[in-house]
Amino acid sequence: MTEVLVVADCWHSEPDADAVIQRAIAQAAAMIDDDFAGAEVAVMLTDDSGIRTLNCNWRGIDKPTNVLSFPALQPEGEWKPGDAPRMLGDIAIAYETLRREADEEQKPFDHHLSHLAVHGFLHLIGYDHENDADAEEMEALEQDVLAQLGIPDPYAER
């Protein structure tokens, strides 16, 4: 289950953002592991100012970024699909940075939003891109999920 919270007015120009995010995260969860079907994710749609504050407070980097993920601490013991939903964590996405990147890369806004939602979700479940091997694994998953959504490879132009 994904809850989307709009905290910046700039997102009101994208009325389909909630549905785009819901679809992207649901696809990622279904493809990665059925156990994630009952888990909860919160997505905050913010602006560059809001994400800059988060980036500075949590990562010590005083500039905006496109997406941040904050994995939740998990309770001890194994979670089973019949258990109460567990919180995977929070994702924050910045409108202006997302818009600028989509425009610069000549990608539809919804495609780039889907990519960032999937990217953020993968961080919540333990994927990262701190080294080349991890980056390749994470990017391959992103490409697979996005392909299932009918979205071209976001890394094709590199």
NORZI-V501792 format. One record per residue. RES is the residue in one small letter. SS is DSSP state (hx for helix, st for strand, lp for the rest). PHI is phi in radians with two decimals (none if undefined). Layout:
BEGIN
((RES/SS/PHI) (RES/SS/PHI))
END
This chain:
BEGIN
((m/lp/none) (t/st/-2.08) (e/st/-1.87) (v/st/-1.90) (l/st/-2.07) (v/st/-1.60) (v/lp/-2.01) (a/lp/-2.25) (d/hx/-1.03) (c/hx/-1.02) (w/hx/-1.23) (h/hx/-1.14) (s/hx/-1.36) (e/lp/-2.15) (p/lp/-1.13) (d/lp/-1.61) (a/hx/-0.99) (d/hx/-1.02) (a/hx/-1.12) (v/hx/-1.08) (i/hx/-1.16) (q/hx/-0.97) (r/hx/-1.13) (a/hx/-1.13) (i/hx/-1.22) (a/hx/-1.07) (q/hx/-1.13) (a/hx/-1.09) (a/hx/-1.09) (a/hx/-1.15) (m/hx/-1.39) (i/hx/-1.44) (d/lp/-2.91) (d/hx/-1.04) (d/hx/-1.08) (f/hx/-1.40) (a/hx/-1.03) (g/hx/-1.70) (a/lp/-1.44) (e/st/-1.94) (v/st/-2.32) (a/st/-1.94) (v/st/-2.06) (m/st/-1.81) (l/st/-1.66) (t/st/-2.12) (d/lp/-2.01) (d/hx/-1.09) (s/hx/-1.12) (g/hx/-1.13) (i/hx/-1.30) (r/hx/-1.11) (t/hx/-1.08) (l/hx/-1.06) (n/hx/-1.08) (c/hx/-1.21) (n/hx/-1.18) (w/hx/-1.73) (r/hx/-2.11) (g/lp/1.24) (i/lp/-1.98) (d/lp/-1.56) (k/lp/-2.79) (p/lp/-1.27) (t/lp/-2.47) (n/lp/-1.43) (v/st/-2.57) (l/st/-2.27) (s/st/-2.17) (f/st/-2.25) (p/st/-1.09) (a/lp/-1.44) (l/lp/-1.16) (q/lp/-1.75) (p/lp/-1.15) (e/lp/-1.14) (g/lp/1.60) (e/lp/-1.50) (w/lp/-1.52) (k/lp/-2.09) (p/lp/-0.91) (g/lp/-1.40) (d/lp/-1.23) (a/lp/-1.04) (p/lp/-0.98) (r/lp/-1.88) (m/st/-1.53) (l/st/-1.40) (g/st/2.55) (d/st/-2.12) (i/st/-2.19) (a/st/-2.08) (i/st/-2.22) (a/st/-1.69) (y/hx/-1.08) (e/hx/-1.09) (t/hx/-1.16) (l/hx/-1.04) (r/hx/-1.04) (r/hx/-1.06) (e/hx/-1.10) (a/hx/-1.06) (d/hx/-1.14) (e/hx/-1.09) (e/lp/-1.59) (q/lp/0.92) (k/lp/-1.99) (p/lp/-1.06) (f/hx/-0.91) (d/hx/-1.08) (h/hx/-1.16) (h/hx/-1.20) (l/hx/-1.08) (s/hx/-1.02) (h/hx/-1.07) (l/hx/-1.17) (a/hx/-1.13) (v/hx/-1.12) (h/hx/-1.01) (g/hx/-1.09) (f/hx/-1.07) (l/hx/-1.07) (h/hx/-1.08) (l/hx/-1.08) (i/lp/-1.73) (g/lp/1.91) (y/lp/-1.44) (d/lp/-2.60) (h/lp/-2.39) (e/lp/-1.32) (n/lp/-2.39) (d/hx/-1.05) (a/hx/-1.13) (d/hx/-1.15) (a/hx/-1.10) (e/hx/-1.10) (e/hx/-1.13) (m/hx/-1.15) (e/hx/-1.11) (a/hx/-1.10) (l/hx/-1.11) (e/hx/-1.01) (q/hx/-1.06) (d/hx/-1.12) (v/hx/-1.10) (l/hx/-1.13) (a/hx/-1.06) (q/hx/-1.14) (l/lp/-1.59) (g/lp/1.37) (i/lp/-1.88) (p/lp/-1.07) (d/lp/-0.97) (p/lp/-1.26) (y/lp/-1.78) (a/lp/-1.08) (e/lp/-1.52) (r/lp/-1.19))
END
